[in-house]
């Protein structure tokens, strides 16, 4: 294209350019406002489309940005460069088609069309050679190499807002009802849903994948309430929230977001670019949780923006339809020169430094959530609000949110570390299984002897569900529960905690000797009627809501012994059913792993009476420390359970090493034995198959020989019959021939006789004639 067709953008400052279509209306006969923008991969080209459908190519030269109009393609809904062909762009049309246009010949005449949408597509994202286009009612996946429509997602078409696909094949669909639906590419039968209301976010408006699909960022309105979140960052492996941000003092809601990767930010961490409903564009430094100050209002009145892939430029469409292009490095320089105070941001993330303002608010919240204030609420309403229960439990247990200690502990976990107690763990929800696995690994890293406690996963799993959105709190909760409720369980390890079960048995003997006597009568011990309840903290026999209510009371009373009283109370409530159904150990083992029909408030009421009325002789407080121990606010997590295990396990490290070696050797021997058994079984099966095959073969040979002999006999008999028949036929033919020959001979003889007779007669006539002539001559 000749240089005379290019026009320069107005330069308003260092690396700051602007184009207003009013300046070129007469020349290009265009409308006044731009609608869509997109950079190419090298950050040096930009495609823009205006409201009339005219396409503009922008290019960066040494003298600055210039542009040229390529032609008109019709009204469009989006524009994007193709990832597989640098000279192609994809343009969504109001006609519901998606055009793939070639720019190699500086024209818009060469294109192909993707047809499949019923209404106009509004956005496009890419994954390898595929793209996902989304409209307000459908999401379609295309093969860019072939132009084929390979899949259409099954969606709730009445609430669809946006759908995207990440560079590693994760698909996310945002609905108007504040729900995100997720799939993996080529696994469309299995989906996952995230309810953003559960994370305190309302009116979600945009979502993006970053870090090659390892994280997903969602933005939305806070709804005006205290504690409402504007930004959520999910880790896509476990779908847990790693950062939740509330933008303090911001009256407008975030509408669009993009992440600036830390390549050209002059030492800054990642920057989140946020466009608000009021048209303001702000840069959020995620490392400091502060907005980067922008002077001269260069980012005000913006309708849409686009960030170049390498982070060099940011282009924006203003409310007046003009385009501005700014260099990111110039914005960073402005920030360094104007080191002013910036707006604070309140964040509940555990992945960044907590500012003083947020810390002050948390302290105030903790002051309000003291036990003295919470107990009247519990007494009045019988339970804590489900929405606030995690926050209340954290306050009751003084969980420190010690992220530094948790990270240090995580760093110590080996990549190939997987405790033996997790080998047989199978959960249908893989995300929950991952969280459970990571939590157990941290616990084992902190206390290696827990790797031999097979009950740990089922013990801590319910607490992980309560803190499903806060993995750090889930770990600290599990650690606190083990420290306070389980520290005396290991004196007889690997046997059940006979000492604790003995306390339960003593309580039962005092309050209900009839029930204990029945257990003795059917040979059921505390290992059958108490240990299954204790090792699961009653989570298997109560519904989820009942279990949460029970633990509201246990944690509020602050007495570990209340769990033991609750177990006894549960059995007293089911006393009549136990008498009727339990006849032996097998019945007891099944009964105490099955949900029972009993009210949780009845259990709590009886447990409170037991706590108040059981004699000091049998009260657990006589044998156990009946006060909560809390984790330290700072520093590493303390070692625990070092004195509770049998001494031979903890005093002699050599024995521990030998035990571990023996266990490893035992596993190896078992594997070898299993392999040997498999080989022997395989050989035996092969030998049996071979023997059986030989028998079958020999039997078939015998049958074949028999059949052959019979066939041979039949063949011989048939042959003899054929021979006899042949001889008979031959004899008959000979007889017939002989008869015929005889007839012929008779005819010939008769004829010869007749001829001879004629000859004789003739001769006689001749003789007579001769004699007559002689007589005549003599006369």
Secondary structure as GFF3:
##gff-version 3
##sequence-region A 1 779
A	DSSP	three_ten_helix	3	5	.	.	.	ID=ss1
A	DSSP	beta_strand	7	8	.	.	.	ID=ss2
A	DSSP	beta_strand	10	13	.	.	.	ID=ss3
A	DSSP	beta_strand	16	19	.	.	.	ID=ss4
A	DSSP	three_ten_helix	21	24	.	.	.	ID=ss5
A	DSSP	alpha_helix	25	28	.	.	.	ID=ss6
A	DSSP	beta_strand	34	39	.	.	.	ID=ss7
A	DSSP	beta_strand	45	50	.	.	.	ID=ss8
A	DSSP	beta_strand	54	61	.	.	.	ID=ss9
A	DSSP	beta_strand	64	72	.	.	.	ID=ss10
A	DSSP	beta_strand	76	81	.	.	.	ID=ss11
A	DSSP	beta_strand	88	93	.	.	.	ID=ss12
A	DSSP	beta_strand	98	102	.	.	.	ID=ss13
A	DSSP	beta_strand	111	114	.	.	.	ID=ss14
A	DSSP	beta_strand	123	127	.	.	.	ID=ss15
A	DSSP	beta_strand	130	134	.	.	.	ID=ss16
A	DSSP	beta_strand	139	143	.	.	.	ID=ss17
A	DSSP	beta_strand	148	152	.	.	.	ID=ss18
A	DSSP	beta_strand	160	165	.	.	.	ID=ss19
A	DSSP	beta_strand	170	175	.	.	.	ID=ss20
A	DSSP	beta_strand	179	184	.	.	.	ID=ss21
A	DSSP	beta_strand	187	195	.	.	.	ID=ss22
A	DSSP	three_ten_helix	196	199	.	.	.	ID=ss23
A	DSSP	beta_strand	202	210	.	.	.	ID=ss24
A	DSSP	beta_strand	215	221	.	.	.	ID=ss25
A	DSSP	beta_strand	231	235	.	.	.	ID=ss26
A	DSSP	beta_strand	240	246	.	.	.	ID=ss27
A	DSSP	beta_strand	254	260	.	.	.	ID=ss28
A	DSSP	beta_strand	271	276	.	.	.	ID=ss29
A	DSSP	beta_strand	281	285	.	.	.	ID=ss30
A	DSSP	beta_strand	290	292	.	.	.	ID=ss31
A	DSSP	beta_strand	302	307	.	.	.	ID=ss32
A	DSSP	beta_strand	313	318	.	.	.	ID=ss33
A	DSSP	beta_strand	323	327	.	.	.	ID=ss34
A	DSSP	alpha_helix	328	337	.	.	.	ID=ss35
A	DSSP	beta_strand	346	347	.	.	.	ID=ss36
A	DSSP	alpha_helix	356	368	.	.	.	ID=ss37
A	DSSP	alpha_helix	371	381	.	.	.	ID=ss38
A	DSSP	three_ten_helix	386	388	.	.	.	ID=ss39
A	DSSP	alpha_helix	389	396	.	.	.	ID=ss40
A	DSSP	alpha_helix	403	411	.	.	.	ID=ss41
A	DSSP	three_ten_helix	420	422	.	.	.	ID=ss42
A	DSSP	alpha_helix	430	446	.	.	.	ID=ss43
A	DSSP	three_ten_helix	448	452	.	.	.	ID=ss44
A	DSSP	alpha_helix	456	466	.	.	.	ID=ss45
A	DSSP	alpha_helix	471	485	.	.	.	ID=ss46
A	DSSP	alpha_helix	498	511	.	.	.	ID=ss47
A	DSSP	alpha_helix	513	521	.	.	.	ID=ss48
A	DSSP	alpha_helix	526	529	.	.	.	ID=ss49
A	DSSP	alpha_helix	531	535	.	.	.	ID=ss50
A	DSSP	alpha_helix	544	557	.	.	.	ID=ss51
A	DSSP	alpha_helix	561	573	.	.	.	ID=ss52
A	DSSP	alpha_helix	575	581	.	.	.	ID=ss53
A	DSSP	alpha_helix	585	591	.	.	.	ID=ss54
A	DSSP	alpha_helix	600	613	.	.	.	ID=ss55
A	DSSP	three_ten_helix	620	622	.	.	.	ID=ss56
A	DSSP	alpha_helix	647	650	.	.	.	ID=ss57
A	DSSP	alpha_helix	653	778	.	.	.	ID=ss58
###
